[in-house]
């Protein structure tokens, strides 16, 4: 009867860090390719987070934020 050894944790962390670098590079590249949409996304998020606009305006902005997030999610397609 042979026992299985655990994988080397250094190799696992090296693989995870390389995958993380690839994902971060893809996100940054996509955000830099669409500066207008990226700035709208960041501004919308900051206004909703810090300024607390009126309820109706807040709902409209939240809808826009969700739409932009779905657009970026579709454009990035990180896990194909």
C-alpha positions in Angstrom: 0.0 0.0 0.0 1.5 3.3 -1.1 0.5 6.7 0.4 0.0 9.7 -1.8 2.0 12.7 -0.9 0.6 16.2 -0.8 1.5 18.6 -3.7 4.2 21.1 -3.2 2.7 24.3 -1.8 5.3 26.5 -3.5 4.3 25.2 -6.9 0.6 25.8 -6.1 1.2 29.4 -5.0 3.4 30.0 -8.0 0.6 28.8 -10.3 -2.1 30.9 -8.5 0.0 34.0 -8.6 0.6 33.7 -12.3 -3.1 33.2 -12.9 -3.8 36.2 -10.7 -1.3 38.3 -12.7 -3.0 37.3 -16.0 -6.5 38.2 -14.7 -5.4 41.5 -13.3 -3.6 42.4 -16.6 -6.7 41.5 -18.6 -8.9 43.7 -16.3 -6.5 46.7 -16.4 -6.1 46.3 -20.2 -9.9 46.3 -20.8 -10.4 49.3 -18.5 -7.7 51.3 -20.3 -9.2 50.4 -23.7 -12.5 52.0 -22.7 -11.6 55.1 -20.7 -15.1 56.8 -21.0 -17.0 53.8 -19.7 -14.4 53.2 -17.0 -14.6 56.7 -15.8 -18.4 56.6 -15.8 -18.3 53.4 -13.8 -15.9 54.7 -11.2 -17.7 58.1 -10.9 -21.1 56.4 -10.6 -19.8 54.0 -7.9 -18.2 56.9 -6.0 -21.3 59.0 -6.1 -23.5 56.2 -4.9 -21.0 55.2 -2.2 -20.1 58.6 -0.7 -22.8 61.2 -1.6 -26.0 59.3 -1.1 -28.2 60.9 -3.8 -32.0 61.0 -3.6 -33.8 57.6 -3.9 -35.1 57.9 -7.4 -31.8 59.2 -8.8 -30.0 56.5 -6.8 -32.1 53.8 -8.4 -31.4 55.1 -11.9 -27.7 55.3 -11.1 -27.7 51.8 -9.6 -29.3 50.5 -12.8 -26.6 52.2 -14.9 -23.9 50.7 -12.6 -25.4 47.2 -13.0 -25.5 47.7 -16.8 -21.9 48.8 -16.9 -20.9 45.9 -14.7 -22.7 43.4 -17.0 -21.0 45.0 -20.1 -17.5 44.8 -18.5 -18.3 41.2 -17.4 -19.3 40.2 -20.9 -16.3 42.0 -22.5 -13.8 40.5 -20.0 -15.1 36.9 -20.1 -12.4 36.0 -17.5 -13.3 32.3 -17.2 -13.8 31.0 -20.7 
